[in-house]
Amino acid sequence: MSRCSTISWVKAVWLAFALTVTCAAAAMPPLPDFVVESLAVGSETIVQGRPLAVTAVVKNQGSAAGDARHLDVWYHWTNDVAPVFGDVGDSWALVGRLAAGESRSVVLPPQYLDHAGTNRLCARIEFENLVSESVNTNNHLCIEYVAKPAGTLLSPVHRFWSPIYRGHFFTISENEKDFLIANSSKDWHYEGIAYHAYPVAIYGSVPLYRFWSDRYRGHFFTISEDEKNHIRANLGHDWTYEGVAYYVLPALESGVEPVFRFWSPRYRHHFFTISEAEKDHIVDALSDDWQYEGVAFHAWP
């Protein structure tokens, strides 16, 4: 075979291959290509135990419209490898159909954050892999964020005593504390910090409800939904519901201590203390006036 014949044969083979590839490409229909363009966490300070708001931007960068279906999100992804098809997220949101080139902002339902420190947030679009895409290896995005420990939100609960009304008052509000000290010091004597609690809801905490009685000139606090509802339904003429005072724990955990509850049929007031010594003194020396009712809730000393 001559050199010219060999070159002609090679050209023929190459042309045939190129024609095959071109035809195959021409036969492939346009497809969507879904990507997670960005992830953003809430603008507020991120704290362990608080709800974390996440917003994702999903884009169809393909050449055809398609159903992006769902976006799954993991708030504390610990693997080095990003989530793969079939992994189910901690939370999810519907994305729906996207035109070619269309972007859409997706807001995930807030989820309570379990872990303090550095966390890895990952998102994957169309995790079921049910939609044909031109590329299906770019459906995820991961970012890092830092969450402060829940304890950074703890605030002091201030304690007042009224020698006139023979009762105590507790508040987590600095404004309320300052107002009483400045304007009602004759009626209410500031006794210092009683314990610490959360001013906002933290995962695992419960609201402490607050009532005021014009008749008995005192406040009452309870974490019991049943007790709160009973007072509102049956004792509203004596007790006005004032809302949530602050947030505490219903059970004993590391770092918290029980807050004890007393009732005085003589003074018509309840009293609360986190001090074991104070509780024992009242039980031993003042039981004629104060009846011990047990543990009311748990708080931080």
C-alpha positions as a Markdown table, in Angstrom:
| # | Residue | x | y | z |
|---|---|---|---|---|
| 1 | Met | 0.0 | 0.0 | 0.0 |
| 2 | Ser | 1.4 | 3.4 | -1.0 |
| 3 | Arg | 1.8 | 6.3 | 1.5 |
| 4 | Cys | -1.0 | 8.2 | -0.2 |
| 5 | Ser | -3.3 | 5.3 | 0.1 |
| 6 | Thr | -2.5 | 5.0 | 3.8 |
| 7 | Ile | -3.3 | 8.7 | 4.4 |
| 8 | Ser | -6.6 | 8.4 | 2.5 |
| 9 | Trp | -7.6 | 5.4 | 4.6 |
| 10 | Val | -6.8 | 7.2 | 7.9 |
| 11 | Lys | -8.8 | 10.2 | 6.8 |
| 12 | Ala | -11.7 | 8.1 | 5.9 |
| 13 | Val | -11.7 | 6.4 | 9.3 |
| 14 | Trp | -11.4 | 9.8 | 11.1 |
| 15 | Leu | -14.2 | 11.3 | 9.1 |
| 16 | Ala | -16.4 | 8.3 | 9.9 |
| 17 | Phe | -15.7 | 8.6 | 13.6 |
| 18 | Ala | -16.3 | 12.4 | 13.6 |
| 19 | Leu | -19.6 | 11.9 | 11.7 |
| 20 | Thr | -20.7 | 9.2 | 14.3 |
| 21 | Val | -19.9 | 11.6 | 17.3 |
| 22 | Thr | -21.6 | 14.5 | 15.6 |
| 23 | Cys | -24.7 | 12.5 | 14.9 |
| 24 | Ala | -24.8 | 11.1 | 18.5 |
| 25 | Ala | -24.5 | 14.6 | 19.8 |
| 26 | Ala | -27.2 | 15.9 | 17.5 |
| 27 | Ala | -29.4 | 13.0 | 18.7 |
| 28 | Met | -29.0 | 13.9 | 22.4 |
| 29 | Pro | -31.9 | 16.0 | 23.6 |
| 30 | Pro | -31.3 | 19.2 | 25.7 |
| 31 | Leu | -31.3 | 18.5 | 29.4 |
| 32 | Pro | -31.4 | 20.5 | 32.7 |
| 33 | Asp | -28.4 | 20.8 | 35.0 |
| 34 | Phe | -29.3 | 21.7 | 38.6 |
| 35 | Val | -26.7 | 23.2 | 40.9 |
| 36 | Val | -26.8 | 24.8 | 44.4 |
| 37 | Glu | -25.3 | 28.2 | 43.7 |
| 38 | Ser | -25.1 | 29.4 | 47.3 |
| 39 | Leu | -26.0 | 28.7 | 50.9 |
| 40 | Ala | -26.6 | 31.3 | 53.6 |
| 41 | Val | -27.4 | 31.0 | 57.3 |
| 42 | Gly | -29.4 | 33.5 | 59.4 |
| 43 | Ser | -28.1 | 36.9 | 60.0 |
| 44 | Glu | -28.5 | 36.7 | 63.7 |
| 45 | Thr | -25.8 | 35.2 | 65.9 |
| 46 | Ile | -25.7 | 31.5 | 65.5 |
| 47 | Val | -26.1 | 29.7 | 68.9 |
| 48 | Gln | -26.3 | 26.0 | 69.8 |
| 49 | Gly | -29.9 | 25.1 | 70.6 |
| 50 | Arg | -31.5 | 27.9 | 68.7 |
| 51 | Pro | -33.3 | 27.5 | 65.4 |
| 52 | Leu | -31.0 | 27.9 | 62.4 |
| 53 | Ala | -32.5 | 29.5 | 59.3 |
| 54 | Val | -30.9 | 28.5 | 56.0 |
| 55 | Thr | -31.5 | 30.0 | 52.5 |
| 56 | Ala | -30.3 | 28.3 | 49.4 |
| 57 | Val | -30.2 | 29.5 | 45.8 |
| 58 | Val | -30.8 | 26.7 | 43.2 |
| 59 | Lys | -30.1 | 27.2 | 39.5 |
| 60 | Asn | -30.8 | 25.3 | 36.4 |
| 61 | Gln | -27.7 | 26.0 | 34.3 |
| 62 | Gly | -28.7 | 23.4 | 31.7 |
| 63 | Ser | -30.2 | 23.9 | 28.3 |
| 64 | Ala | -33.7 | 22.7 | 29.0 |
| 65 | Ala | -36.4 | 23.1 | 31.7 |
| 66 | Gly | -36.8 | 20.4 | 34.4 |
| 67 | Asp | -38.2 | 19.5 | 37.8 |
| 68 | Ala | -35.6 | 20.1 | 40.4 |
| 69 | Arg | -37.9 | 18.3 | 42.9 |
| 70 | His | -36.5 | 18.7 | 46.4 |
| 71 | Leu | -33.5 | 20.3 | 48.2 |
| 72 | Asp | -32.1 | 18.3 | 51.2 |
| 73 | Val | -30.0 | 20.0 | 53.8 |
| 74 | Trp | -27.7 | 18.6 | 56.5 |
| 75 | Tyr | -26.8 | 21.0 | 59.4 |
| 76 | His | -23.9 | 19.0 | 60.9 |
| 77 | Trp | -22.4 | 16.9 | 58.1 |
| 78 | Thr | -19.3 | 15.2 | 59.5 |
| 79 | Asn | -18.1 | 13.2 | 56.5 |
| 80 | Asp | -15.2 | 14.4 | 54.3 |
| 81 | Val | -17.2 | 13.4 | 51.2 |
| 82 | Ala | -20.3 | 15.5 | 50.4 |
| 83 | Pro | -23.8 | 13.8 | 50.6 |
| 84 | Val | -24.5 | 11.5 | 47.7 |
| 85 | Phe | -27.7 | 10.5 | 45.9 |
| 86 | Gly | -30.0 | 8.7 | 48.2 |
| 87 | Asp | -28.8 | 10.4 | 51.4 |
| 88 | Val | -31.7 | 12.0 | 53.3 |
| 89 | Gly | -31.2 | 15.4 | 54.8 |
| 90 | Asp | -32.1 | 16.7 | 58.3 |
| 91 | Ser | -34.5 | 19.1 | 56.5 |
| 92 | Trp | -35.9 | 19.6 | 53.0 |
| 93 | Ala | -37.8 | 22.0 | 50.9 |
| 94 | Leu | -39.7 | 21.8 | 47.6 |
| 95 | Val | -37.9 | 23.5 | 44.7 |
| 96 | Gly | -40.1 | 22.5 | 41.7 |
| 97 | Arg | -39.7 | 23.2 | 38.0 |
| 98 | Leu | -37.0 | 25.5 | 36.8 |
| 99 | Ala | -36.6 | 26.9 | 33.3 |
| 100 | Ala | -33.2 | 26.8 | 31.6 |
| 101 | Gly | -31.1 | 29.5 | 33.2 |
| 102 | Glu | -33.6 | 30.1 | 36.0 |
| 103 | Ser | -32.5 | 30.6 | 39.7 |
| 104 | Arg | -34.7 | 30.2 | 42.7 |
| 105 | Ser | -34.3 | 31.1 | 46.4 |
| 106 | Val | -35.3 | 28.3 | 48.7 |
| 107 | Val | -35.9 | 28.9 | 52.5 |
| 108 | Leu | -35.6 | 25.8 | 54.6 |
| 109 | Pro | -37.8 | 25.4 | 57.7 |
| 110 | Pro | -35.7 | 26.5 | 60.8 |
| 111 | Gln | -34.1 | 23.6 | 62.7 |
| 112 | Tyr | -32.7 | 23.5 | 66.2 |
| 113 | Leu | -29.0 | 23.3 | 66.1 |
| 114 | Asp | -27.5 | 20.6 | 68.3 |
| 115 | His | -23.7 | 21.3 | 68.0 |
| 116 | Ala | -21.6 | 24.2 | 69.1 |
| 117 | Gly | -18.3 | 25.1 | 67.3 |
| 118 | Thr | -17.5 | 24.7 | 63.7 |
| 119 | Asn | -20.2 | 22.9 | 61.7 |
| 120 | Arg | -20.4 | 21.9 | 58.1 |
| 121 | Leu | -23.7 | 22.7 | 56.3 |
| 122 | Cys | -24.4 | 20.7 | 53.1 |
| 123 | Ala | -27.2 | 20.8 | 50.6 |
| 124 | Arg | -28.0 | 18.6 | 47.7 |
| 125 | Ile | -30.6 | 19.1 | 45.0 |
| 126 | Glu | -32.7 | 16.3 | 43.6 |
| 127 | Phe | -31.2 | 13.7 | 45.9 |
| 128 | Glu | -33.3 | 10.9 | 44.5 |
| 129 | Asn | -31.6 | 11.2 | 41.1 |
| 130 | Leu | -34.9 | 10.7 | 39.3 |
| 131 | Val | -34.4 | 13.5 | 36.7 |
| 132 | Ser | -32.0 | 13.1 | 33.7 |
| 133 | Glu | -29.4 | 15.9 | 33.7 |
| 134 | Ser | -26.6 | 16.8 | 31.5 |
| 135 | Val | -24.3 | 16.6 | 34.5 |
| 136 | Asn | -25.3 | 14.9 | 37.8 |
| 137 | Thr | -22.0 | 15.3 | 39.8 |
| 138 | Asn | -22.5 | 18.9 | 40.7 |
| 139 | Asn | -25.7 | 18.8 | 42.6 |
| 140 | His | -24.3 | 19.7 | 46.1 |
| 141 | Leu | -22.7 | 22.5 | 48.0 |
| 142 | Cys | -21.1 | 22.6 | 51.5 |
| 143 | Ile | -20.1 | 25.5 | 53.6 |
| 144 | Glu | -18.8 | 25.9 | 57.2 |
| 145 | Tyr | -20.3 | 28.0 | 60.0 |
| 146 | Val | -19.5 | 28.5 | 63.6 |
| 147 | Ala | -22.1 | 28.2 | 66.4 |
| 148 | Lys | -21.6 | 29.6 | 69.9 |
| 149 | Pro | -22.4 | 27.4 | 72.9 |
| 150 | Ala | -25.9 | 27.7 | 74.3 |
| 151 | Gly | -24.5 | 28.9 | 77.6 |
| 152 | Thr | -23.5 | 32.2 | 76.1 |
| 153 | Leu | -27.3 | 33.1 | 76.1 |
| 154 | Leu | -27.7 | 32.6 | 79.8 |
| 155 | Ser | -28.9 | 35.7 | 81.7 |
| 156 | Pro | -29.2 | 36.5 | 85.4 |
| 157 | Val | -32.6 | 36.3 | 87.0 |
| 158 | His | -33.0 | 39.0 | 89.6 |
| 159 | Arg | -34.7 | 38.6 | 93.0 |
| 160 | Phe | -36.7 | 41.2 | 94.9 |
| 161 | Trp | -38.3 | 41.0 | 98.4 |
| 162 | Ser | -41.3 | 43.1 | 99.5 |
| 163 | Pro | -41.7 | 43.5 | 103.3 |
| 164 | Ile | -45.0 | 45.1 | 102.6 |
| 165 | Tyr | -46.5 | 42.3 | 100.5 |
| 166 | Arg | -44.5 | 39.6 | 102.2 |
| 167 | Gly | -43.5 | 38.1 | 98.9 |
| 168 | His | -40.7 | 37.7 | 96.3 |
| 169 | Phe | -40.5 | 38.8 | 92.7 |
| 170 | Phe | -38.2 | 37.4 | 90.0 |
| 171 | Thr | -37.3 | 39.0 | 86.6 |
| 172 | Ile | -34.8 | 38.4 | 83.9 |
| 173 | Ser | -35.4 | 41.8 | 82.4 |
| 174 | Glu | -32.6 | 44.3 | 83.1 |
| 175 | Asn | -35.0 | 47.2 | 82.3 |
| 176 | Glu | -37.6 | 45.9 | 84.8 |
| 177 | Lys | -34.9 | 45.4 | 87.5 |
| 178 | Asp | -33.6 | 48.9 | 87.0 |
| 179 | Phe | -37.1 | 50.4 | 87.0 |
| 180 | Leu | -37.9 | 48.8 | 90.4 |
| 181 | Ile | -34.7 | 49.8 | 91.9 |
| 182 | Ala | -35.1 | 53.4 | 90.7 |
| 183 | Asn | -38.9 | 53.8 | 91.4 |
| 184 | Ser | -40.1 | 51.2 | 93.8 |
| 185 | Ser | -37.3 | 50.6 | 96.2 |
| 186 | Lys | -39.6 | 51.2 | 99.2 |
| 187 | Asp | -41.9 | 48.4 | 98.2 |
| 188 | Trp | -39.3 | 46.1 | 96.6 |
| 189 | His | -35.8 | 45.4 | 97.9 |
| 190 | Tyr | -33.3 | 44.1 | 95.5 |
| 191 | Glu | -31.6 | 40.9 | 96.8 |
| 192 | Gly | -29.3 | 40.1 | 93.9 |
| 193 | Ile | -29.2 | 37.3 | 91.4 |
| 194 | Ala | -31.3 | 34.3 | 92.2 |
| 195 | Tyr | -30.1 | 32.0 | 89.4 |
| 196 | His | -29.6 | 32.1 | 85.6 |
| 197 | Ala | -32.0 | 31.2 | 82.8 |
| 198 | Tyr | -32.5 | 31.7 | 79.0 |
| 199 | Pro | -34.3 | 34.8 | 77.7 |
| 200 | Val | -35.2 | 32.9 | 74.5 |
| 201 | Ala | -36.2 | 29.3 | 73.8 |
| 202 | Ile | -33.3 | 26.9 | 73.6 |
| 203 | Tyr | -33.7 | 23.3 | 72.4 |
| 204 | Gly | -34.8 | 21.2 | 75.4 |
| 205 | Ser | -35.9 | 24.3 | 77.4 |
| 206 | Val | -39.5 | 25.1 | 78.5 |
| 207 | Pro | -41.3 | 28.4 | 79.1 |
| 208 | Leu | -41.8 | 29.6 | 82.6 |
| 209 | Tyr | -45.2 | 31.3 | 82.7 |
| 210 | Arg | -45.8 | 34.4 | 84.8 |
| 211 | Phe | -49.0 | 35.6 | 86.6 |
| 212 | Trp | -49.8 | 38.7 | 88.6 |
| 213 | Ser | -52.5 | 39.0 | 91.3 |
| 214 | Asp | -53.8 | 42.5 | 92.1 |
| 215 | Arg | -55.6 | 40.8 | 95.0 |
| 216 | Tyr | -52.6 | 39.1 | 96.6 |
| 217 | Arg | -50.1 | 41.7 | 95.3 |
| 218 | Gly | -47.7 | 39.0 | 94.1 |
| 219 | His | -46.5 | 37.0 | 91.1 |
| 220 | Phe | -46.7 | 33.2 | 90.4 |
| 221 | Phe | -44.5 | 31.2 | 88.1 |
| 222 | Thr | -45.1 | 27.7 | 86.6 |
| 223 | Ile | -43.8 | 25.5 | 83.8 |
| 224 | Ser | -46.9 | 23.4 | 83.8 |
| 225 | Glu | -49.2 | 23.8 | 80.8 |
| 226 | Asp | -52.0 | 22.2 | 82.8 |
| 227 | Glu | -51.5 | 24.6 | 85.8 |
| 228 | Lys | -51.3 | 27.6 | 83.5 |
| 229 | Asn | -54.4 | 26.6 | 81.6 |
| 230 | His | -56.3 | 25.9 | 84.9 |
| 231 | Ile | -55.5 | 29.3 | 86.3 |
| 232 | Arg | -56.5 | 31.1 | 83.1 |
| 233 | Ala | -59.7 | 29.2 | 82.8 |
| 234 | Asn | -60.8 | 29.2 | 86.5 |
| 235 | Leu | -58.9 | 31.8 | 88.5 |
| 236 | Gly | -58.7 | 34.6 | 86.0 |
| 237 | His | -60.5 | 37.0 | 88.4 |
| 238 | Asp | -57.5 | 36.7 | 90.8 |
| 239 | Trp | -54.6 | 36.0 | 88.5 |
| 240 | Thr | -53.7 | 37.9 | 85.3 |
| 241 | Tyr | -51.5 | 36.0 | 82.8 |
| 242 | Glu | -48.5 | 38.0 | 81.8 |
| 243 | Gly | -46.8 | 35.6 | 79.3 |
| 244 | Val | -43.5 | 33.9 | 79.4 |
| 245 | Ala | -41.0 | 35.1 | 82.0 |
| 246 | Tyr | -38.0 | 33.2 | 80.7 |
| 247 | Tyr | -37.0 | 29.7 | 79.7 |
| 248 | Val | -35.7 | 26.9 | 82.1 |
| 249 | Leu | -35.2 | 23.1 | 82.0 |
| 250 | Pro | -37.9 | 20.7 | 83.1 |
| 251 | Ala | -35.4 | 18.0 | 84.3 |
| 252 | Leu | -32.0 | 17.7 | 85.9 |
| 253 | Glu | -29.1 | 17.9 | 83.5 |
| 254 | Ser | -25.4 | 18.6 | 83.8 |
| 255 | Gly | -24.7 | 22.1 | 85.0 |
| 256 | Val | -28.3 | 22.9 | 86.3 |
| 257 | Glu | -29.8 | 22.6 | 89.7 |
| 258 | Pro | -33.4 | 22.3 | 91.0 |
| 259 | Val | -35.4 | 25.3 | 91.9 |
| 260 | Phe | -37.6 | 24.6 | 94.9 |
| 261 | Arg | -41.2 | 25.9 | 95.4 |
| 262 | Phe | -43.0 | 26.9 | 98.5 |
| 263 | Trp | -46.5 | 28.1 | 99.2 |
| 264 | Ser | -47.7 | 30.3 | 102.1 |
| 265 | Pro | -51.4 | 30.0 | 103.0 |
| 266 | Arg | -50.8 | 32.9 | 105.4 |
| 267 | Tyr | -49.2 | 35.3 | 103.0 |
| 268 | Arg | -50.9 | 33.9 | 99.9 |
| 269 | His | -47.6 | 33.8 | 98.0 |
| 270 | His | -45.3 | 31.3 | 96.4 |
| 271 | Phe | -41.5 | 31.4 | 96.9 |
| 272 | Phe | -38.8 | 29.9 | 94.7 |
| 273 | Thr | -35.2 | 29.2 | 95.6 |
| 274 | Ile | -32.3 | 27.4 | 94.0 |
| 275 | Ser | -30.4 | 27.3 | 97.3 |
| 276 | Glu | -30.4 | 23.9 | 99.0 |
| 277 | Ala | -29.4 | 25.6 | 102.3 |
| 278 | Glu | -32.3 | 28.1 | 102.1 |
| 279 | Lys | -34.7 | 25.4 | 101.2 |
| 280 | Asp | -33.6 | 23.3 | 104.3 |
| 281 | His | -33.8 | 26.4 | 106.5 |
| 282 | Ile | -37.4 | 27.1 | 105.5 |
| 283 | Val | -38.4 | 23.5 | 105.9 |
| 284 | Asp | -36.8 | 23.2 | 109.3 |
| 285 | Ala | -37.6 | 26.6 | 110.8 |
| 286 | Leu | -40.5 | 28.2 | 108.8 |
| 287 | Ser | -42.8 | 25.4 | 108.0 |
| 288 | Asp | -45.7 | 27.0 | 109.9 |
| 289 | Asp | -45.7 | 29.7 | 107.2 |
| 290 | Trp | -44.2 | 28.0 | 104.2 |
| 291 | Gln | -45.3 | 24.7 | 102.8 |
| 292 | Tyr | -42.7 | 22.9 | 100.6 |
| 293 | Glu | -44.2 | 21.9 | 97.3 |
| 294 | Gly | -41.2 | 20.2 | 95.6 |
| 295 | Val | -39.1 | 21.0 | 92.6 |
| 296 | Ala | -40.6 | 23.6 | 90.3 |
| 297 | Phe | -38.1 | 23.5 | 87.5 |
| 298 | His | -34.3 | 23.5 | 86.9 |
| 299 | Ala | -32.0 | 26.5 | 86.3 |
| 300 | Trp | -28.3 | 27.4 | 86.3 |
| 301 | Pro | -26.8 | 28.7 | 89.6 |
